[in-house]
């Protein structure tokens, strides 16, 4: 993760298809995050106007830590490519890549998160 101290506001995705659409067809504020199953897609972009880069993290054995297993620039993907990547992630294909860790406390519900300087 480029932003090791960022706090994210999590939204649950309804399906791999809806997540692929949301990540490729919309631009999100920098504190946006999405959960699909055991995986969290955390906006790791440097600017809301720039490429939409997402760190993909999941919890393994220590619930206080989330481990990054992939990083994807979804704004460079077609919806079909994004869906394929999401399906591969859900099939645990990337779980052997331990690219970094963040605290699970950095991922909050919308109520916990409220509003921050990145929300605008």
C-alpha positions as CSV (number, residue, x, y, z in Angstrom):
1,X,0.0,0.0,0.0
2,X,1.3,3.4,-0.9
3,X,-0.8,5.1,1.8
4,X,0.0,3.2,5.0
5,X,-1.8,5.6,7.4
6,X,-5.0,6.3,5.3
7,X,-8.4,5.4,6.9
8,X,-10.9,3.9,4.6
9,X,-14.7,3.8,4.7
10,X,-16.0,0.3,3.7
11,X,-19.0,-0.5,1.5
12,X,-20.0,-4.1,0.9
13,X,-20.2,-5.1,-2.8
14,X,-23.2,-7.2,-3.8
15,X,-21.4,-9.3,-6.3
16,X,-18.2,-9.6,-8.3
17,X,-20.0,-8.2,-11.3
18,X,-21.2,-5.1,-9.4
19,X,-17.8,-4.5,-7.9
20,X,-16.1,-4.8,-11.3
21,X,-18.6,-2.2,-12.7
22,X,-18.1,0.2,-9.7
23,X,-14.3,0.0,-9.9
24,X,-14.1,0.6,-13.6
25,X,-17.0,2.9,-14.4
26,X,-16.9,5.3,-11.5
27,X,-14.4,7.5,-9.8
28,X,-14.3,7.2,-6.0
29,X,-13.1,9.5,-3.2
30,X,-9.7,8.5,-1.8
31,X,-11.1,7.0,1.4
32,X,-13.4,4.6,-0.5
33,X,-13.1,0.8,0.1
34,X,-15.2,-2.2,-0.9
35,X,-15.5,-5.6,0.7
36,X,-16.4,-8.7,-1.3
37,X,-16.2,-11.9,0.7
38,X,-12.9,-12.1,2.6
39,X,-11.2,-9.4,0.5
40,X,-11.1,-5.6,0.8
41,X,-10.4,-3.3,-2.1
42,X,-8.8,-0.1,-0.7
43,X,-8.5,3.0,-2.8
44,X,-4.7,3.6,-2.9
45,X,-4.8,6.4,-5.5
46,X,-2.8,9.6,-5.0
47,X,-5.5,11.8,-6.4
48,X,-9.2,11.6,-7.2
49,X,-8.4,12.9,-10.6
50,X,-5.8,10.2,-11.3
51,X,-5.7,6.5,-11.9
52,X,-7.9,4.5,-9.5
53,X,-5.4,2.2,-7.9
54,X,-6.7,-0.3,-5.3
55,X,-4.8,-2.4,-2.8
56,X,-6.4,-5.8,-2.3
57,X,-6.1,-7.0,1.2
58,X,-7.5,-9.8,3.4
59,X,-7.3,-11.1,6.9
60,X,-5.4,-14.3,7.4
61,X,-4.6,-15.6,10.9
62,X,-4.3,-12.3,12.9
63,X,-7.6,-10.4,12.9
64,X,-5.8,-7.1,13.8
65,X,-3.8,-7.1,10.5
66,X,-4.9,-7.1,6.9
67,X,-2.3,-8.4,4.4
68,X,-2.0,-7.0,0.9
69,X,-2.1,-9.6,-1.8
70,X,-2.4,-7.5,-4.9
71,X,-2.6,-4.0,-6.3
72,X,-4.7,-3.2,-9.4
73,X,-5.2,-0.1,-11.4
74,X,-8.9,-0.6,-12.1
75,X,-9.3,2.6,-14.1
76,X,-7.0,1.0,-16.7
77,X,-9.2,-2.2,-16.9
78,X,-12.3,-3.0,-18.8
79,X,-15.2,-4.2,-16.7
80,X,-14.6,-7.7,-18.2
81,X,-10.9,-7.7,-17.2
82,X,-11.8,-6.4,-13.7
83,X,-14.4,-9.1,-13.3
84,X,-11.8,-11.8,-14.3
85,X,-9.3,-10.4,-11.8
86,X,-11.9,-10.2,-9.0
87,X,-12.9,-13.8,-9.7
88,X,-9.2,-14.9,-9.5
89,X,-8.8,-13.0,-6.3
90,X,-11.9,-14.7,-4.8
91,X,-10.4,-18.1,-5.9
92,X,-7.4,-17.2,-3.6
93,X,-4.9,-17.2,-6.6
94,X,-3.0,-14.2,-5.2
95,X,-2.9,-15.2,-1.5
96,X,0.7,-16.3,-1.6
97,X,1.8,-12.7,-2.5
98,X,2.4,-10.9,0.8
99,X,3.0,-7.4,-0.3
100,X,2.4,-5.5,2.9
101,X,0.3,-5.1,6.0
102,X,-2.1,-2.5,7.5
103,X,-4.0,-2.4,10.7
104,X,-7.6,-3.7,10.5
105,X,-8.6,-0.5,12.5
106,X,-7.9,1.5,9.3
107,X,-11.0,0.0,7.6
108,X,-14.1,1.5,9.1
109,X,-17.9,1.3,8.6
110,X,-19.5,4.4,7.1
111,X,-20.8,5.3,10.6
112,X,-17.4,4.9,12.2
113,X,-15.7,6.8,9.4
114,X,-18.1,9.8,9.2
115,X,-16.4,12.4,7.0
116,X,-12.7,13.1,6.5
117,X,-10.6,15.5,4.4
118,X,-10.4,12.7,1.7
119,X,-14.2,12.4,1.4
120,X,-14.5,15.7,-0.6
